[in-house]
Amino acid sequence: MSPIAASEIRTFILGCLQGPLEAKGLCPSSVPDDFDLSTEGIIDSMGMVELVVALEHQFDARLDFDELDPESLTVIGPLCRYIEKRIGTKTSTAQGFRAMGQE
Amino acid sequence: MARALHSGFIRSAELFPKRPAIEVEGQILAYRELYAKAVSIAATLQDRAPVVEPPFTAVFAYRSITSFVGVLAALFRGHGYVPLNPTFPSDRTRTMLLRSGCSTIVVDRESTKQLDEIFQGITQPMLVVMPDAVEVAEFSRKWPRHTFLGARNLASSGVWQPTTAPPNSIAYLLFTSGSTGIPKGVMVSHSSVTHFVDFMVKRYQITEEDRFSQNFDMTFDLSAFDMFVAWQRGACVCCPSAKNLISPARFIQNSALTVWFSVPSVGLFMKRLGLLKPNRFPSLRWSLFCGEALPADIAQDWVAAAPNSVVENLYGPTELTIACTLYRWDPQRSPAECHFGTVPIGRPYPDMHTIITDDDLKEVSPGQVGELLVTGPQLSLGYWRDAERTAAAFVTPHGKKETYYRTGDRVRSPLKGTDPIVYLGRTDHQVKVRGHRLELGEVEAVLKQQPGVDSAVAIGWPLTTSGAGGVVAFVTGTSVKENVLRNSVGAILPSYAVPREIRILPQLPLNVNGKVDRGALCSMLEAKP
């Protein structure tokens, strides 16, 4: 059993957003921890929904952001750590995992 | 009796001078403060541009104190306001500015960064009021044909002479998506908006204790609801920052909102992220949705999240002044009245009249499907300097004396007079992308202008219960590349209209009539989402 690390989640998120990041002249691998996807114009609310759908598909989990500080919802570091906490300790691979206790 | 749109604000400034009129990112302005700022700019406009034709002032601002001040100042001056959005591509903003014929413009701090791009190609001398700028000399040197006025150059408010706008004069000129690729300007009169505002204020029993959300940018006519319904009764308009736009739950709670007004997509977003929990928003007493189809499950979940509020679904195109029909959600009755999970659009406002017609503009029988046509005091004045498209959309059907607006929306005619009208979709290629009205023809026209492109078709995709999540385009041509095309159209279209994917095909599929087979294109998307 190996938990999903925040770094893996980060790689996946930034891979999903590679196009808009590059359009802004940013390299996904050099995005800092406090990078805000919303204020930097990378993602809007519908983009966030799509990202969540992609995350849930990738990690086979149902995500709920009710307990995340709203300030951190679109900040890459805290966002990845929150997702890691929600799903990261309950699976052996990225696939075949179902988070418990979530709607 | 018809009156100026801003008269309600002036009355509230007299009655409630110390109460908050707006909150923007923690900055609060009382009525008297907002009034003084607006009067100062109105006086400046009167003083420095005594005769302006056409009588418009553009407001180039986004979610700032100056955006509200600019709107009021234009109205105080006796002008219609023309909202411009700095998050739109500069080419689009310049097109709107040129089409409106504006020669006066109010600009906020953030938007000044775009002025160099906007002014490229504008030969008409402009009066540029920049109340957030201390120093404007650099602009004056760079653009000598225009007159720039900063904070130090504003006139004393005592100079202002109140002006009266005739009821049928234009309160705002708002540009919407046009199928030819050029936005069309909808002219909305003072009398149309005040009719709407009066009805809303009465229906929702607005008081000075209310706190309104202001989710909409000024280029979205629903923003006029937030401002003028609130200001008519001394309530406060709470404008979220860009950050709070993506955290609506926090915005509602922190701002202690009592009136919520948004597109249903915001509710969809909150539900999807698990933020729509029971009793989460006890402060709300009205929850209003407009701008796209309202999914029934969002209405249901919202009622649970805001148990002290009443949920209503408002419907109306810009041409009919913000909204002209409404439907109140009833947890017991409404689920049975929904059509494939979509909440009905209800019944027309008092004094507004609806008919449902076939392609020949003849009324269909009760229970039949047809196009919705609407008339009444909220009927707009048509499209600015566009008689052809005005004549096509504003028509007099068989056996009628009044002019009706053809909404282009397919609805089911009620069986009884009290039944709600049920929205079924569009009659044309217009879609709602996250609440934004978009003519797919506009996207296609812009794509076809790009080098190498022979033909282009845009599809609203993926489909959502409210409309479409975005746009996907199919093009044919020589030596065209998706990234290059995306960047090119991204410089022309607002972000919601830029195709998220452009598929380059050797040829477009045709149906038996030789027309582009959109169904086949949708099948391609379904097969490979």
Boltz contact constraints between the chains, C-beta under 6 A:
constraints:
  - contact:
      token1: [A, 38]
      token2: [B, 246]
      max_distance: 6.0
  - contact:
      token1: [A, 39]
      token2: [B, 243]
      max_distance: 6.0
  - contact:
      token1: [A, 45]
      token2: [B, 246]
      max_distance: 6.0
  - contact:
      token1: [A, 45]
      token2: [B, 269]
      max_distance: 6.0
  - contact:
      token1: [A, 46]
      token2: [B, 434]
      max_distance: 6.0
  - contact:
      token1: [A, 46]
      token2: [B, 469]
      max_distance: 6.0
  - contact:
      token1: [A, 49]
      token2: [B, 269]
      max_distance: 6.0
  - contact:
      token1: [A, 49]
      token2: [B, 272]
      max_distance: 6.0
  - contact:
      token1: [A, 64]
      token2: [B, 274]
      max_distance: 6.0
  - contact:
      token1: [A, 65]
      token2: [B, 273]
      max_distance: 6.0
  - contact:
      token1: [A, 65]
      token2: [B, 274]
      max_distance: 6.0
  - contact:
      token1: [A, 66]
      token2: [B, 274]
      max_distance: 6.0
  - contact:
      token1: [A, 66]
      token2: [B, 275]
      max_distance: 6.0
  - contact:
      token1: [A, 70]
      token2: [B, 247]
      max_distance: 6.0
  - contact:
      token1: [A, 70]
      token2: [B, 250]
      max_distance: 6.0
  - contact:
      token1: [A, 73]
      token2: [B, 247]
      max_distance: 6.0
  - contact:
      token1: [A, 74]
      token2: [B, 246]
      max_distance: 6.0
